Amino acid sequence: MNNIKKYLLYGITIVVIVFAFVWEYYIGLWEAAQAEDKVIVRTDSFVLWPLVITLVALSLYQMFGKKR
């Protein structure tokens, strides 16, 4: 994989990680503003965190994987 693709992967990974923490912060504020008796089901976590884990795993593999 050439350097441009690696740097693009690393950049996307960093942006998604920052987005995930900002998203969690604002979702926490939103949840606090909801009524107490309401049950909130967070289906966004089923998409966001597997995406973060996959991007981090790919980035780590590119950094520390076998060199040809």
MONOR-V861791 format. One record per run of one state. SS is the DSSP state (~ for helix, > for strand, _ for the rest). FROM is the first residue (numbers start at 0). LEN is the number of residues. If there is no record, write none. Layout:
BEGIN
SS:FROM:LEN, SS:FROM:LEN
END
This chain:
BEGIN
_:0:2, ~:2:31, _:33:11, ~:44:20, _:64:4
END
